[in-house]
């Protein structure tokens, strides 16, 4: 009975990872598909920022652009943010105009959606790889997957089953303001919003207060990424490989992850034990599993890891590097926030 429960928990974790991978891949497909569609079919024009639409502390730029036939139109961005930088009135930007909605635009030099889509894609592939490599596919996997699909199908039916008349496509577009003319009376220069306190002094003070803290995080993450990367480069270049065996799984106090404890023999026939740096929950390895060990001959006890291949060995340095880039982008946004100065008479 205990073995059956353990297999059920393992299958549940495996199916959960697969479901998470499918969700991430679906989101990535929608985002990247939309981005590709915009870049292939949108009309390319040059636009000028005429103001923003402010709502709940978020600002949506509004552009004025001219078509090749000489007609002038207004379009609002399909993204909003609380940043004021980049929304200066009179700023000229390259635009992509939606092929189906001339009042919807996107800056052609912005790669935000593409980056988010790639991150979702990488996350989905990572979760899927863990699901199919860390766990064996058993009959219990199919049982749990079938049960989960039935449950999700039932919840989806209750959520999306018709409860009344569905709006037509035109009504749906009208409710979301697609194709509708922009109310220019609601469009305000970002400089006026800053001048009248739309972006509060307290908000700018908080930004200045926390910017140094975020900068420290950027430096720490970047330094760790460089240190881990250089250490791994040295290990890959000068290290030796040996066959090892997982003795047990170690769970440190206050840590919910399991680190494999591995034993191997060096070329000098010295028996070495080490705890791998990477821990997972659920555990990736089991006692008795054979693994390949990568170690330095001069310090096999301190500089030994499980060799997971060129891609997975770089997982931790890669995560640290991406994290430093993301936090750095947040820092840049914080530093840019509030740079727009009120217009002077």
C-alpha positions in Angstrom: 0.0 0.0 0.0 2.8 2.4 0.8 4.4 1.7 -2.5 1.1 2.5 -4.3 0.8 5.8 -2.4 4.3 6.7 -3.2 3.7 5.9 -6.9 0.6 8.0 -6.8 2.4 11.0 -5.3 5.1 10.7 -7.9 2.6 10.4 -10.8 0.7 13.4 -9.4 4.0 15.5 -9.3 4.9 14.3 -12.8 1.5 15.2 -14.3 1.5 18.5 -12.5 4.9 19.3 -14.1 3.5 18.3 -17.5 0.4 20.4 -17.0 2.6 23.4 -16.0 4.7 22.8 -19.1 1.6 22.8 -21.4 0.3 26.0 -19.8 3.6 27.8 -20.3 3.9 26.5 -23.8 0.3 27.6 -24.6 1.0 31.1 -23.2 4.3 31.2 -25.2 2.5 30.2 -28.4 -0.2 32.9 -27.9 2.3 35.6 -27.2 4.9 34.7 -29.8 2.2 33.9 -32.4 0.7 37.3 -31.8 4.1 39.0 -32.0 4.9 37.3 -35.2 1.5 38.2 -36.7 2.0 41.9 -35.7 5.5 42.0 -37.2 4.4 40.4 -40.4 1.1 42.0 -41.1 1.0 45.4 -39.2 1.3 48.6 -41.0 4.6 50.4 -40.3 4.4 54.1 -39.8 6.1 56.9 -37.8 4.0 58.2 -35.0 4.1 61.1 -32.5 3.1 60.8 -28.8 0.2 63.3 -28.3 -0.5 62.3 -24.7 -1.6 59.4 -22.5 -4.8 57.9 -21.1 -4.4 57.6 -17.4 -6.2 55.0 -15.4 -5.5 53.7 -11.9 -1.9 54.9 -12.0 -1.3 53.3 -15.4 -0.6 55.3 -18.5 -1.4 54.3 -22.1 0.4 56.3 -24.8 -1.7 57.8 -27.6 0.0 58.4 -30.9 -0.9 60.4 -34.0 0.2 59.0 -37.3 -0.2 59.8 -41.0 -1.1 57.2 -43.6 0.5 57.2 -47.1 -2.7 58.8 -48.5 -2.2 61.8 -46.2 -5.0 60.9 -43.7 -4.1 61.5 -40.0 -5.3 59.1 -37.3 -4.9 58.5 -33.6 -4.1 55.1 -32.0 -3.4 54.0 -28.5 -0.8 51.6 -27.4 -1.8 48.0 -26.6 0.3 48.2 -23.5 0.2 50.4 -20.4 2.6 51.0 -17.5 3.2 53.2 -14.5 6.4 54.5 -16.0 6.4 58.1 -17.3 9.7 57.9 -19.2 9.3 57.2 -22.9 5.8 58.9 -23.0 7.1 62.4 -23.5 4.7 64.5 -25.6 6.1 65.1 -29.1 8.3 62.0 -29.0 8.5 60.4 -32.4 8.5 56.6 -32.4 8.2 53.9 -35.1 4.9 52.2 -34.9 3.1 49.0 -36.0 -0.6 49.6 -36.6 -2.9 46.6 -36.1 -4.2 45.3 -39.4 -7.7 44.9 -38.0 -7.9 47.9 -35.7 -6.4 51.2 -36.9 -6.8 52.6 -33.3 -4.4 50.1 -31.8 -0.7 50.4 -32.1 2.5 48.9 -30.8 6.0 50.4 -30.9 8.0 48.4 -33.4 11.3 48.7 -31.5 9.8 47.1 -28.4 10.6 43.5 -27.8 8.8 43.1 -24.4 6.2 40.6 -25.7 8.9 38.6 -27.5 11.0 38.4 -24.3 8.0 37.3 -22.2 7.1 34.7 -24.8 10.6 33.3 -25.0 10.8 33.1 -21.2 7.4 31.2 -21.1 8.7 28.9 -23.9 11.9 28.1 -22.0 10.0 27.5 -18.8 7.6 25.1 -20.5 10.4 23.2 -22.1 12.3 23.0 -18.8 9.3 21.7 -16.9 8.5 19.2 -19.6 12.0 17.9 -19.7 12.0 17.5 -15.9 8.7 15.6 -16.1 9.8 13.1 -18.7 13.4 12.6 -17.5 13.2 12.7 -13.7 10.2 10.3 -13.5 9.4 7.0 -15.2 6.1 7.0 -17.1 4.0 4.3 -15.4 0.4 3.1 -15.4 -0.2 5.4 -12.4 0.9 8.3 -14.6 -1.9 7.6 -17.1 -4.4 7.1 -14.3 -3.6 10.4 -12.6 -3.5 12.2 -16.0 -6.9 10.8 -16.9 -8.4 11.8 -13.6 -6.9 15.3 -13.8 -8.2 15.8 -17.4 -11.7 14.8 -16.3 -11.6 17.2 -13.4 -10.3 20.1 -15.5 -12.8 19.3 -18.2 -15.7 19.4 -15.7 -14.4 22.8 -14.3 -14.0 24.2 -17.8 -17.6 23.1 -18.7 -19.0 24.9 -15.7 -17.0 28.0 -16.3 -17.5 28.4 -20.0 -20.9 26.8 -20.6 -23.5 29.3 -21.9 -25.5 31.1 -19.3 -27.2 33.4 -21.6 -27.0 34.9 -25.0 -23.4 35.3 -26.2 -22.5 38.7 -27.6 -21.8 38.9 -31.3 -18.3 39.6 -32.6 -19.1 43.2 -33.3 -20.6 43.6 -29.8 -17.6 42.0 -28.3 -15.3 44.4 -30.2 -17.5 47.4 -29.2 -17.4 46.5 -25.5 -13.6 46.5 -25.7 -13.3 49.7 -27.6 -11.7 48.0 -30.6 -12.0 50.2 -33.7 -13.7 53.0 -31.8 -12.5 56.5 -32.1 -10.3 57.7 -29.2 -11.8 60.3 -26.9 -9.2 63.0 -27.2 -10.7 64.9 -24.3 -9.4 62.2 -22.1 -5.8 62.3 -23.5 -3.5 64.4 -21.3 0.2 65.2 -21.7 2.3 63.2 -19.3 4.0 66.4 -18.3 0.7 67.8 -17.0 -0.1 64.7 -15.1 3.3 64.9 -13.4 2.8 68.6 -12.7 -0.6 68.1 -11.1 0.5 65.2 -8.9 -0.8 62.4 -11.1 2.5 60.8 -10.3 2.8 61.6 -6.6 5.9 62.9 -4.9 5.6 60.0 -2.5 5.9 57.6 -5.3 9.0 59.3 -6.6 10.5 59.3 -3.1 9.8 55.6 -2.7 11.5 55.0 -6.1 14.6 56.9 -5.0 14.6 55.1 -1.7 14.5 51.6 -3.1 16.7 52.1 -6.2 20.0 51.6 -4.2 18.6 48.4 -2.7 17.7 47.1 -6.1 21.1 48.1 -7.4 22.8 46.0 -4.7 20.7 43.0 -5.8 21.8 43.6 -9.4 25.5 43.7 -8.3 25.1 40.6 -6.1 23.3 38.5 -8.7 25.7 39.6 -11.4 28.7 38.8 -9.2 27.3 35.4 -8.3 26.6 34.6 -12.0 30.1 35.5 -13.0 31.6 33.5 -10.1 29.5 30.5 -10.8 30.2 30.8 -14.6 34.0 31.1 -14.2 34.1 28.2 -11.7 32.1 26.0 -14.1 34.3 27.0 -17.1 37.3 25.9 -15.1 35.6 22.7 -14.0 34.6 21.9 -17.6 38.0 22.6 -19.0 40.3 21.0 -16.4 37.9 18.5 -14.7 37.9 14.7 -14.8 34.9 12.4 -15.0 34.1 9.3 -13.1 31.2 7.0 -12.5 29.5 7.6 -9.2 26.5 6.2 -7.2 23.9 8.0 -5.2 24.1 6.8 -1.6 21.2 8.7 -0.1 19.2 11.9 -0.3 20.0 14.7 2.1 17.4 17.2 3.2 18.8 20.2 5.0 17.1 21.9 7.9 14.7 24.5 6.7 15.1 23.4 3.1 12.4 21.5 1.2 14.7 20.2 -1.5 16.6 16.9 -1.6 20.3 16.9 -2.5 21.9 13.6 -3.6 24.9 12.4 -1.7 27.2 10.7 -4.2 30.2 8.4 -3.8 32.9 7.9 -6.5 36.5 6.9 -6.9 39.2 9.2 -8.3 41.9 8.2 -10.8 44.1 7.6 -7.7 41.4 5.2 -6.4 40.5 7.5 -3.5 36.9 7.1 -2.3 35.2 10.4 -2.2 31.7 11.4 -1.0 30.0 14.8 -1.7 26.6 16.4 -1.6 25.6 17.8 -4.9 24.8 21.5 -5.0 21.5 21.1 -6.8 18.5 20.0 -4.8 15.0 19.3 -6.1 11.6 18.6 -4.7 10.5 16.0 -5.6 13.9 14.4 -5.7 15.4 13.8 -9.1 17.6 10.8 -8.0 17.1 7.8 -5.9 19.5 5.8 -3.7 21.5 3.4 -5.9 21.2 5.5 -9.1 24.4 5.7 -11.2 25.6 9.1 -12.2 28.6 10.7 -13.9 30.7 12.9 -11.6 32.7 15.9 -12.8 35.5 16.8 -10.4 38.9 18.6 -10.1 41.8 16.3 -9.4 43.4 18.7 -6.9 40.3 19.1 -4.9 37.8 16.3 -5.6 36.0 16.7 -2.2 35.2 20.4 -2.7 34.9 20.7 -6.5 32.7 17.8 -7.6 29.3 17.9 -9.2 26.9 15.5 -10.9 27.6 16.0 -14.6 24.2 16.6 -16.1 25.4 17.7 -19.5 26.4 20.9 -21.1 22.9 22.5 -20.8 21.9 21.5 -17.3 25.3 22.2 -15.8 24.7 25.8 -16.7 21.3 26.0 -15.1 22.3 27.8 -11.9 24.6 30.3 -13.6 22.0 30.9 -16.2 19.3 31.5 -13.7 21.5 33.9 -11.8 22.4 35.8 -15.0 18.8 36.0 -16.2 17.7 37.2 -12.7 20.4 39.9 -12.8 19.2 41.1 -16.2 15.5 41.1 -15.1 16.3 43.0 -11.8 18.6 45.3 -13.8 15.7 46.1 -16.2 13.5 46.9 -13.1 16.3 49.2 -11.8 16.4 51.0 -15.2 12.7 51.4 -15.1 12.9 52.8 -11.5 15.6 55.2 -12.5 13.6 56.4 -15.5 10.4 56.8 -13.6 9.8 60.5 -12.8 12.4 61.9 -15.2 9.7 63.7 -17.1 9.6 67.2 -15.9 6.5 69.4 -15.7 6.0 71.6 -18.7 6.9 75.2 -17.9 4.9 78.1 -19.1 
